[in-house]
Each structure stands twice: as structure tokens, then as C-alpha cells.
Amino acid sequence: MKQNLSMFDRILRFVLAFWFLGPLQPVSQSDLVNWIVLIFGVIALIESFVGYCPCMALLGIKEKK
């Protein structure tokens, strides 16, 4: 698994994950929406640490320089 995220992209995903999982997370009336936000936050956090995005690999996008 080769890294395909640039440093800027990793930092951006970490900030997004911190926002989704932190105290300022968006809250909805629907539990389903809250679970989706939680899942996106966890995925963004994992991708920011690993440096690999499977969706970008499937689409053939190479950000790493």
C-alpha cells in the first residue's frame, strides 16, 4: 500500500476528522446522519495517519509528490 496523499491533503483530512469527531461536530436531529458523520470522521482520521486513500487509488488520482 503506497501512500497517495500529499502532506497538505493529510493535514486537511486530519482537521476535518477533528471537526467531525471533536466537540464542535455537526449534530443533526437524525441519528442516521450523526452516524454517517461519525463514520466519515473515523475514515478521514485513518487516512490522515496512513496517507492512503482507496477511493483516490481506484480513480487513478496520484497526489503524492
GIWOKA-V72534 format. One record per pair of residues at least 6 apart in sequence whose C-alpha atoms are under 6 Angstrom apart, sorted by sequence separation. I is the first residue (numbers start at 1). GAP is how many residues later the second one is. D is the distance in whole Angstrom. If there is no record, write none. Layout:
# GIWOKA-V72534
I GAP D
I GAP D
This chain:
# GIWOKA-V72534
19 6 5
47 6 6
21 20 6
20 21 5
17 24 4
17 27 5
17 28 5
13 31 5
14 31 6
14 34 5
13 35 6
10 38 4
5 46 5
5 47 6
3 48 5
4 48 5
3 49 5
6 57 6
4 58 6
5 58 5
6 58 5
4 59 6
5 59 5
4 60 5
